[in-house]
Amino acid sequence: MARLHTRRQGKSKSRKALGSDANAGVDKEAVEQAIIAYAKQETKPALIGERLKKDMQAKDLKQILGKRLTAYLEEKGVRSDIPYDLLDLMAKAVSMRKHLTSNNGDIHNKTRLQRVESKIWRLSKYYKSTGKLPVDWKYDPAQAELRIRGR
């Protein structure tokens, strides 16, 4: 990302753990069992990765599993029917709509809600084209609120 007041790029970025010794001493079977246990509790993949880094010192899951975490979850059959990033955007839109019911004059929130919903539509179009969502799936704020409450 570019710096604000200069016209140069910054140096900040995430870096992978170096070499195969980054996961030294990590038991692959224990990691796989923990992943399945967390997934059955409906934990998001990002949180699963954070917990495994903190609890089991598994720094690079792709190196341990041989594939990305979401691909591993799909292989084991414990993935959500709606992708997690889309669910997060839907939860944000639901909370914004709830805020607008009591604060109807909040024009900044209305604008942000429009932006979030356009992201939802754009992302759902992508997921329909890749087959991760059914072709007839449609974003409905009322249905989204019911789904988020039940989550």
Secondary structure, 3 states (H helix, E strand, C coil): CECCCCCCECCCCCCCCCCHHHHCCCCHHHHHHHHHHHHHCCCCHHHHHHHHHHHHCCCCHHHHHCCCHHHHHHHHCCCCCCCHHHHHHHHHHHHHHHHHHHCCCCHHHHHHHHHHHHHHHHHHHHHHHHCCCCCCCCCCHHHHHHHHHCC
